[in-house]
Amino acid sequence: MNGEPASKKFTICIDFDGVIYSYTSGWNNGDLDDLPVEGAFDFIKEIMRDYDVNIFTSRLLGKTPDDFELRHMMDHYWYFDYNSSRRKIEAWMVKHGLEQHIVNKIGFVFWKLPCHLYIDDRAWLFKGKFPSLQEIKSFKPWYQNEDRKPQHSFESNSELWANIGPR
C-alpha cells in the first residue's frame, strides 16, 4: 500500500466490477465509462476506520478476457498490465470523487487474499448448504435482476457492521 507500514487491522476485500464500479455497460473493451455504485465510496471510507481495504479485480490481469493465454506465456506482461490497470482504476476513482489520500491506502489484488470478508457481486453466500443446480443456473448478479436489488444484502452499513463487527 504505497510504502506504508503493514497494518494490524483485518482485511476486507471488495470486488471492483459490479460492486464499486456499476458495470452497467459490461466489459466494454476494458473502458471505465460507468459510474460508481451508489454509496460505494462512502462505504469504503467508513470501513477503512477499522479494516484494511483491498480491491480485487481480474482487470489487473489483462486488457481483454482473451488475453488469458498471453498472460500465462509472458510473466512480464502481468507486471506491466497490473500497473497500468491499477493506475486506470485509481484515476477513475479520483475522477468520481474518492479522495487521492484514500485511494493511496487501498490495496489492489487479482488473487484470493486471506481476509476477514469478501464483498463480491458474483458469489454464493455459503451457510453450510450447497446451492442446487437450478440455483446455480438461475443466479444473476444484483445489477442483472429485474428489480435491480441485491439478492443478498444488508439494508444499511449498520446492519453490515452488526454482522462483521469492527475489529
SETIKE-433781 format. One line per 8 residues: number of its first residue (from 1); their letters; for each residue y, z, x of C-alpha. Coordinates in nm, 2 decimals. Last residue first. Layout:
residues N
NUM> a> Y:Z:X; ...
***
This chain:
residues 167
167> rpginawl> -0.53:1.50:-1.22; -0.38:1.39:-1.55; -0.63:1.35:-1.83; -0.84:1.05:-1.89; -0.90:1.10:-2.27; -0.59:1.31:-2.36; -0.38:1.10:-2.13; -0.49:0.79:-2.33
159> esnsefsh> -0.40:0.96:-2.66; -0.05:1.05:-2.51; -0.01:0.69:-2.40; -0.04:0.59:-2.76; -0.28:0.44:-3.01; -0.56:0.42:-2.76; -0.76:0.10:-2.76; -1.10:-0.05:-2.82
151> qpkrdenq> -1.09:-0.39:-3.01; -0.73:-0.44:-2.91; -0.50:-0.58:-3.18; -0.42:-0.95:-3.20; -0.51:-0.96:-3.58; -0.71:-1.28:-3.53; -0.86:-1.16:-3.20; -0.81:-1.38:-2.90
143> ywpkfski> -0.55:-1.15:-2.74; -0.78:-0.85:-2.77; -1.05:-1.01:-2.56; -1.34:-1.15:-2.76; -1.70:-1.04:-2.80; -1.90:-1.23:-3.06; -2.18:-1.33:-2.82; -2.20:-0.99:-2.66
135> eqlspfkg> -2.21:-0.81:-3.00; -2.48:-1.05:-3.11; -2.69:-0.98:-2.80; -2.66:-0.62:-2.88; -2.44:-0.39:-2.67; -2.61:-0.13:-2.45; -2.59:0.23:-2.56; -2.49:0.52:-2.33
127> kflwardd> -2.12:0.50:-2.41; -2.03:0.18:-2.23; -1.69:0.05:-2.32; -1.75:-0.32:-2.29; -1.51:-0.50:-2.06; -1.30:-0.82:-2.08; -0.95:-0.67:-2.15; -0.97:-0.44:-1.85
119> iylhcplk> -0.84:-0.09:-1.77; -1.07:0.07:-1.51; -1.08:0.45:-1.47; -1.13:0.71:-1.20; -1.17:0.46:-0.91; -1.41:0.31:-0.66; -1.28:-0.05:-0.61; -1.46:-0.34:-0.77
111> wfvfgikn> -1.33:-0.64:-0.58; -1.02:-0.85:-0.61; -0.76:-0.59:-0.50; -0.39:-0.53:-0.52; -0.23:-0.19:-0.45; 0.09:-0.08:-0.63; 0.35:0.12:-0.44; 0.56:-0.18:-0.35
103> vihqelgh> 0.58:-0.29:-0.71; 0.74:0.05:-0.80; 1.01:0.00:-0.53; 1.06:-0.36:-0.65; 1.15:-0.24:-1.00; 0.94:-0.39:-1.28; 1.18:-0.61:-1.49; 1.02:-0.95:-1.56
95> kvmwaeik> 1.13:-1.11:-1.24; 1.00:-0.81:-1.05; 0.65:-0.85:-1.20; 0.65:-1.23:-1.14; 0.76:-1.18:-0.78; 0.47:-0.93:-0.72; 0.23:-1.18:-0.88; 0.34:-1.46:-0.66
87> rrssnydf> 0.34:-1.24:-0.35; -0.02:-1.14:-0.43; -0.12:-1.50:-0.47; 0.03:-1.60:-0.13; -0.13:-1.30:0.04; -0.48:-1.34:-0.11; -0.47:-1.72:-0.07; -0.43:-1.70:0.30
79> ywyhdmmh> -0.68:-1.42:0.35; -0.94:-1.58:0.14; -0.89:-1.92:0.31; -0.97:-1.75:0.64; -1.32:-1.69:0.52; -1.39:-2.06:0.46; -1.72:-2.15:0.31; -1.74:-1.89:0.04
71> rlefddpt> -1.39:-1.95:-0.08; -1.45:-2.33:-0.09; -1.74:-2.29:-0.32; -1.54:-2.08:-0.57; -1.23:-2.30:-0.56; -1.31:-2.45:-0.90; -1.16:-2.15:-1.08; -0.83:-2.26:-0.94
63> kgllrstf> -0.59:-2.13:-0.67; -0.84:-1.89:-0.52; -0.94:-1.53:-0.45; -0.63:-1.33:-0.54; -0.63:-1.47:-0.89; -0.96:-1.28:-0.93; -0.75:-0.98:-1.03; -0.74:-0.61:-0.98
55> invdydrm> -0.41:-0.42:-0.99; -0.43:-0.09:-0.82; -0.25:0.22:-0.93; -0.26:0.56:-0.75; -0.25:0.83:-1.02; -0.04:1.13:-1.14; 0.32:1.00:-1.15; 0.19:0.64:-1.12
47> iekifdfa> 0.06:0.68:-1.48; 0.40:0.66:-1.63; 0.54:0.37:-1.42; 0.23:0.16:-1.50; 0.26:0.24:-1.87; 0.63:0.15:-1.88; 0.53:-0.18:-1.71; 0.26:-0.27:-1.95
39> gevplddl> 0.45:-0.17:-2.27; 0.44:-0.52:-2.43; 0.20:-0.74:-2.23; 0.41:-0.92:-1.97; 0.54:-1.27:-2.05; 0.37:-1.60:-1.98; 0.46:-1.87:-1.72; 0.26:-1.74:-1.42
31> dgnnwgst> 0.10:-2.06:-1.30; -0.26:-2.05:-1.20; -0.34:-2.40:-1.32; -0.26:-2.29:-1.68; -0.53:-2.01:-1.67; -0.47:-1.92:-2.04; -0.14:-1.98:-2.20; -0.13:-1.65:-2.39
23> ysyivgdf> -0.24:-1.47:-2.06; -0.02:-1.16:-2.15; 0.01:-1.05:-1.79; -0.05:-0.67:-1.76; -0.37:-0.65:-1.96; -0.48:-1.01:-2.04; -0.47:-1.13:-1.68; -0.39:-0.84:-1.44
15> dicitfkk> -0.67:-0.59:-1.47; -0.57:-0.23:-1.41; -0.75:0.00:-1.16; -0.66:0.37:-1.19; -0.70:0.57:-0.87; -0.73:0.95:-0.81; -0.45:1.10:-0.61; -0.49:1.22:-0.25
7> sapegnm> -0.27:0.94:-0.13; -0.31:0.74:0.19; 0.00:0.72:0.40; 0.24:0.43:0.32; 0.20:0.11:0.52; 0.26:-0.13:0.23; 0.00:0.00:0.00
***
